[in-house]
């Protein structure tokens, strides 16, 4: 006689199957914790992908053009560039402590008041500081007191400025304070002599005609 096996507990009709409880972490997989090294590698991959996308959207970058001074240093500097740091610091100090004669002459020269020439005050130029200087007219104006009479350093200074292509003119403090009209007359002649001919000045680029103002069109007959 065959022996009957007892029914499986889940198959018993009176007992319903229990659902998994989320509070006891039943029914879902427990996420595994990543190691710090894995997190760093993931961040690196994300950053590399973002950089590649950005570079692709910007397109290829043009190569530097030596003709416009890109990708290399200029072989020649304009006058006034490359001044020593000592001269720059000294120029700032001299602007704050100008003499009465320098202030009076500066009032006449500033803001293109004098023959429309652009002058600057206390300009560092190489190892020196020029009292007043015009780059466009290539003029250096010095205002001196009695202590500068016949100094060898002033002679060397003037020679250096002339070697840079500047015309150097010196006035005494008393001349500026008591005879400003005579100083202006002499300086006006020097500025006029250093003014380039209009035909030699660089011309500005012509602007394209504007159709909104009726330029560049032939009038209809």
Buried (B, 14 or more C-beta within 10 A) or exposed (E): EEEEEEEEEEEEEEEEEEEEEEEEEEEEEEEEEEEEEEEEEEEEEEEEEEEEEEEEEEEEEEEEEEEEEEEEEEEEEEBBEEBBEEBEEBBEEBBEEBBEBBEBBBEBBBEEEBBEBBBBBBBBBBEBBBBBBBBEBBBBBBBBEEEBEEEEEBEEBBEBBEEEEBBBBBBBBEBBBEBBEEBBEBBEEBBEEBBEEEEEEEEEEEEEEEEEEEEEEEEEE
